[in-house]
Amino acid sequence: MSFKKNLEPEDVLISSFETHKTFTLNDSDSIVGIYAVGLEKPTDSNLHNFDINTAATKTISSSIFYSVPSYQTIFKLYYRDITQMRGNIDYIRGVPSASDAVLSYTYTEPLSTLDDTTRRRTYKLRRPYTRQLHDTATAISVPQKLYGERVRPNSVRITDDSSASTIILQDDGRGNLYDTAFSSSYANHAVTAQGSGSVVGNFFYDDGLAVITDTGSYKDVGTNSGSDGFVIKFDSTQTIYERE
């Protein structure tokens, strides 16, 4: 005996959940798409008169990367100049110049809808929550085929041996990279005169891209290879749908 019944839309349940997988890769894994490229802010001469014969480059697996065009791409995508923005200004993504971060801004709001009286509020945006791009930087790219839909926040760790001591950078879940040696200072926004405890770069989870923006103690992170190279660890994200 068999039974036949039409399934209505309300009889179908579709649920989703995220799955994650941890990857650990190093500078020698360019065969799978791990690239570390130096970025250089252009001057008017080398931007408008760009010459591939004299431009700064880096060759990885027979592929040539140009520092100036790479810088311009990163700058336009993630570090917009607030003076060039129109409409609502993004104070988190935007920076007032190549070397400064937005520390605070003043917002004017109405006290009441019944009159024109207004009040001004100044919001403090401390450096760990703002982006800044200097004249040089290093970008480490992770291929989409590995991270899936996006890199899982709070899962990124970059270990670098380019200096005398090992440097370990961790993401804070908000797209910022900090030195784990100064995790307490970073958590308390206690930035010292030497910059310890501040943000040293950014990670863009949807694009699998790390940008090391600090030009001081961290300027060589991601630039060397072998025993002086780097290791990047992260969790990929993939949504699985279950139908019942």
N, C-alpha and C positions, 0 to 999 in steps of 0.2 A: 504494500500500500504506500502510495506517495502523496505528499501534500504540496500544494502550490500556493504561494503567497507572494503578492507584490511587495517589494521593499520601498517604503516611502523615505523621503530625505531625512525625516526625523528618526528613522530606524537605524541610520548609519552614524557611527561615532568615529571621528578622526581625531586622534591625539598625537602630539608631537613631543619629542624630548631631544635635548642636545647630547651628543657624544663627543668625547675628546680623546686625542692621542698625543702623546709626548714625543717630540723629535729633538734630537741632539746632533747638531751639525757643526762643522768647522770650516776654516778658510779654504781647505782643499776640496770641499764638496761643490765646486763650481759646476761639476758635471750634472748636478741635480738642480742648479739654478741659484746657488748662494753666491752673491756678489757683494764686495765691499769696494766702494768707489769714492775717491776724493772729490770734494766740491770746492769750487773757487769762485768768489764773487767777481763778476766781470767789471772792467773799466770801460769807458765809452769806446776806447780804441779797440780792445779785443772783443767787444760785443758786436759792434757794428761793422768792424773789419775783421771778422773771424777768419782765421787761416788754419786749415787742418794740418798744414805742414809745420807750424810752429806752436800750435795749441797744446796745453798740458793734457796728457792722456794716461790711461792705464789699460794694459792689455790683459784680459782674463780669458783663457781658453780660446785664443785666437780672435776674441771680440774686443774692439777698441771702444773705450768709454772716454768722453771728453769732459773735463772738469767744469768748464764754464757753462755749456748747455745743460749739464746735469744740475748745476746750482740753480740756474734760472727755472728749470722745471720744478724742483723742490720748493723754491721760494714762492712761485706763483700758486702752487697747489696748497701749501700748508703754512706759509709765513707771510700773509698779505700785509702790505703797508696800510695802516688805518687811514692815512691821509689820501689814499687812492680808493677807499671804499665809498660806496654810495648807498643811501638808505640806512638800514639798521647796521651799525658798526659792530663787528664781532671782536670784543675786547680780549677774548681768550685766544683765538687764532691769530689775531692781528698784532702787529708790533709797530711802534712809532718810527723805528729806524732799524737798520741791520744789526745794531749792537745793543739796543735797549729793549727792555721788557716793560709792559704796562704794569705799574705798581698800584695805581688807584685811578678811579674816575668818579666824577660827580654826576648824580642823576637827579633831575628835577621832577617832582611828582606833585599833583594837586592835593591840597589838604582836604578839599571838599568839592563835590560836583556842583554845589550851590553857589560858589563864588570863584573868583579867579586867584585866590590866595594859594601860593605854592610853597613848598619847602624843598630844601636841597639836602641830599644824602650823599656822603662820600663812601664808596665801597673800596675796601682795601683788597687788592689782588696781588697776593704775595708771589714771588718768583716761582715757587714750585707749581703754580697753577697758571702760568703764562708762558707763551712760547717766545723764543728769541733765536735769531740766526745771525751768526757772526760772518766775517769775511771768508772764512774757510770752515769746512765741516766734512764729515765722513758719513756716507749712507751705506747701510747694510740691507740688502734686499733678500726677501724670502719668497720663493715661488708660490703662486696660488694653488698649484697642484698638491702642495704639502700642507698649507694651512687651511684649505677648504673654504668655508664661508667667511671666516675671520680668525685671527689669532685670539686665543682666550686671554682676557685681561688678568693681570697678576700672575701670569705664567712665564713671562719673558725674563731670561737671565743671560747676560753676555759676560763671559769670562775672557779676559785679555791678558796676555803675557808680554806685551810689547815693551813695558817698562821694567825697572829693576824689581818691582814687586807686582804680584798679580792683582789686577783690578777686576772687581765684580760689579756689574751694573744690573739693577733690577727695575722692572716697571712698577708703578704705583697703582695701576688699575685705571688711571685717568689719562694715560698716554704720555707720562713723563718717566724719564730714566734717572735714577740716582745711584750714587755709590753706596753699596751696602755697609762699607766701613763707617759711614756717617749716617746710618739709618735713624738713629735717635735725633740727631740734629735736623735731619730732613723732616721727620714727623712733627717736630716742634717748630718748624720754620725758623730755626736758629742758624742762619747763614753767617759764617765767620768772615773775617776780612779776606781770607784766602779762598773763599767760595765753598768751603767744605759744608756739606749739608744742603747744597742747592741742587737744582736740576741741571744735569749735564747733557741732556738730550731728550729726544721724544721718540715714541713708538706709535705708529699708526696701524691699529689692529685690523681695520678693513682692507688694508693694502699690503700688510706684511712688510712694513718698512721701518727700519730704525735709522734715526739721524743723530749722530753724536755732534752736538753743537758747541760744546765747551772747547775753547782754544788753549786752555792752560794745561793742567796735568793730564787731560784726557784727549789731547789732540792726536795722539798716535793710536788710539783704540781703533781696531779694525783695519789698520794700514799695513800690518806685517803678516808673515806667513810662517808655517813650520812651528818650531819651538817658541817663536815670538808671535805667533798668530792668535786667533780668537776662536771661541766656541760659543755658539748661540743655542739656547734651549728654549722651547716654547711648546704650548699645547695648541693643536688644531681644533677646529670646531666643525661639526657636521650635524645637521638636523635630520632625525629619522622620524618618519610618519607611520603611525600604526592605525590600521583601519579595522573596525569591528562591526 
